[in-house]
Amino acid sequence: MSRGRMVTVLAALLLAICCLPWMGGCGGGGEEEEIEAALPSYPPTLSAASSPSQVAEVLIQALDAKDGQTLLGLVAIEHGGSEIDAIYQKYGRESEQTPEQVARLTISGWGATYAWFQKGATRITGERISGETATVEAQGINPNTGRPRLLQIEMVRENDLWKVKPGLQSRDL
């Protein structure tokens, strides 16, 4: 993982911890299998045949609606967990995050990033697919300045489904 990507993921996780109440906090305890079973499945409007742009559209709609159940179903749990593990290992510690905690941290970070976008004004503008990864770009409006804002959504295939990685990227245009 590049230094810039690690800093971005760490910043997103720190924001997520600060914004955790947005999604109702982390669950806890229990067997890992029980926790994974408790996580919602892929949103019913999507399938293995869905494109990254279709997944991003569902993500944006769920962020606009603050629909935590749909967001939980879009999280790249395996990828997010490995990124969190890498950050812990860098500092000589072992990660003890459950899949549910990884998912809730991830969606809290998405919510913190998406707070810089006007609700209902974000549209998909492009998609790049490279093997098992994809990047979808969307453009919205910064509610504070009225200026256009870019949203970059990174995805990975997990269990033949497009899932969204932690750490949405955004910037004013």
matplotlib code that plots the C-alpha trace (Angstrom):
import matplotlib.pyplot as plt

x = [0.0, 1.4, 2.2, -0.5, -3.1, -2.3, -2.6, -5.9, -7.2, -6.0, -7.6, -10.8, -10.7, -10.1, -13.0, -15.1, -14.4, -15.5, -18.6, -19.6, -22.8, -24.0, -24.5, -25.4, -22.1, -20.3, -21.9, -19.9, -19.2, -20.1, -18.6, -17.2, -19.5, -22.6, -21.4, -20.9, -24.4, -25.7, -24.3, -26.9, -26.6, -25.9, -28.7, -31.6, -31.5, -27.9, -26.5, -23.2, -24.1, -24.3, -21.7, -19.5, -21.6, -24.8, -23.2, -22.0, -25.5, -27.0, -24.2, -25.0, -28.7, -28.0, -25.7, -28.3, -30.9, -28.5, -29.6, -27.2, -28.5, -27.9, -24.5, -23.5, -24.3, -21.9, -18.8, -15.7, -15.3, -12.3, -10.4, -11.3, -10.2, -6.8, -6.3, -7.1, -4.8, -1.9, -2.3, -2.3, 0.8, 2.7, 2.5, 3.3, -0.2, -2.7, -6.1, -9.0, -11.7, -14.7, -16.2, -19.2, -16.8, -14.9, -18.2, -19.4, -16.1, -16.1, -19.6, -19.0, -16.0, -18.1, -20.7, -18.0, -16.7, -20.2, -21.1, -19.3, -21.9, -25.4, -28.0, -29.6, -27.1, -24.4, -24.3, -22.0, -19.6, -17.3, -16.1, -12.8, -12.5, -9.2, -9.6, -11.0, -10.9, -12.8, -13.0, -16.2, -16.2, -19.2, -19.7, -21.8, -22.1, -20.4, -23.3, -21.1, -19.7, -22.0, -19.0, -18.7, -17.1, -15.6, -16.3, -14.0, -15.3, -12.9, -14.3, -13.0, -14.7, -15.5, -17.3, -18.1, -19.8, -18.6, -18.0, -16.9, -13.5, -13.0, -11.9, -14.0, -11.9, -13.3, -12.2, -13.6, -13.2]
y = [0.0, 3.4, 6.0, 8.3, 5.6, 4.6, 8.2, 8.5, 5.3, 6.3, 9.7, 8.1, 5.8, 8.6, 10.6, 7.4, 7.1, 10.7, 10.2, 6.8, 8.0, 8.8, 5.1, 4.1, 2.9, -0.5, -3.7, -6.0, -9.4, -12.8, -15.3, -13.9, -16.2, -14.8, -11.3, -11.9, -13.5, -10.4, -8.1, -7.3, -9.0, -7.3, -4.8, -6.6, -4.1, -5.3, -8.6, -10.1, -8.7, -5.1, -2.6, -0.5, 2.5, 0.8, 0.0, 3.6, 4.9, 2.7, 3.9, 7.6, 7.0, 5.3, 8.1, 10.7, 8.7, 7.7, 4.1, 2.2, -1.2, -0.7, 0.8, -2.2, -4.4, -2.5, -2.6, -4.5, -6.3, -8.4, -5.5, -3.0, -5.5, -6.0, -2.2, -1.8, -4.7, -3.1, 0.1, -1.7, -3.8, -0.7, 0.4, -3.1, -3.9, -6.6, -5.6, -7.0, -5.5, -7.7, -7.7, -5.7, -3.1, -2.8, -2.2, 0.4, 2.2, 2.2, 3.6, 6.2, 7.4, 7.4, 9.6, 12.0, 12.4, 12.6, 15.4, 17.7, 16.9, 18.4, 15.8, 14.6, 16.5, 13.9, 12.2, 9.4, 10.9, 8.0, 4.4, 2.6, -1.2, -3.0, -6.7, -7.1, -3.4, -0.4, 3.4, 5.3, 9.1, 11.3, 15.0, 16.8, 20.2, 21.5, 22.7, 25.3, 27.0, 25.9, 24.8, 21.4, 18.6, 15.4, 12.0, 9.1, 5.6, 2.7, -0.8, -4.4, -7.7, -9.8, -13.1, -12.0, -8.8, -5.2, -3.9, -0.4, 0.1, 2.3, 5.9, 7.7, 10.4, 13.9, 17.4, 20.7, 21.2]
z = [0.0, -1.0, 1.7, 0.3, 0.2, 3.8, 5.0, 3.2, 4.8, 8.2, 7.9, 6.8, 9.8, 12.2, 10.6, 10.9, 14.6, 15.1, 12.9, 14.2, 15.8, 12.2, 11.7, 15.2, 16.5, 16.3, 17.1, 19.3, 20.6, 19.4, 17.0, 13.8, 11.8, 13.6, 12.9, 9.2, 9.1, 10.8, 8.0, 5.3, 2.0, -1.3, -2.1, -3.9, -6.8, -7.6, -8.8, -10.0, -13.4, -12.1, -13.3, -11.0, -12.1, -11.1, -7.7, -7.3, -8.1, -5.3, -3.0, -3.7, -3.2, 0.1, 1.2, 0.3, 2.3, 5.1, 4.5, 6.7, 5.8, 2.0, 2.8, 4.9, 2.0, -0.3, 1.9, 0.6, 4.0, 3.0, 1.4, 4.2, 6.9, 5.2, 4.9, 8.6, 9.5, 7.5, 9.5, 12.8, 11.7, 10.7, 14.3, 15.7, 16.8, 16.0, 14.6, 16.5, 14.2, 13.5, 10.0, 11.3, 12.9, 9.6, 7.8, 10.2, 10.3, 6.5, 6.1, 8.8, 6.7, 3.6, 5.4, 6.5, 3.0, 1.5, 3.9, 1.5, -1.2, -1.7, -1.2, -4.5, -6.7, -7.4, -10.8, -12.2, -14.8, -15.6, -15.0, -15.4, -14.9, -14.7, -13.9, -10.4, -9.5, -10.8, -10.2, -10.7, -10.8, -9.9, -9.7, -7.2, -5.6, -2.5, -0.3, 1.4, -1.8, -4.6, -6.5, -8.4, -6.4, -7.6, -5.9, -6.7, -5.7, -5.7, -6.0, -5.9, -6.8, -3.7, -4.2, -7.8, -6.6, -7.0, -3.5, -2.4, -0.7, 2.3, 1.8, -0.8, -2.4, -3.0, -4.0, -5.3, -9.0]

ax = plt.figure().add_subplot(projection="3d")
ax.plot(x, y, z, "-o")
ax.set_aspect("equal")
plt.show()
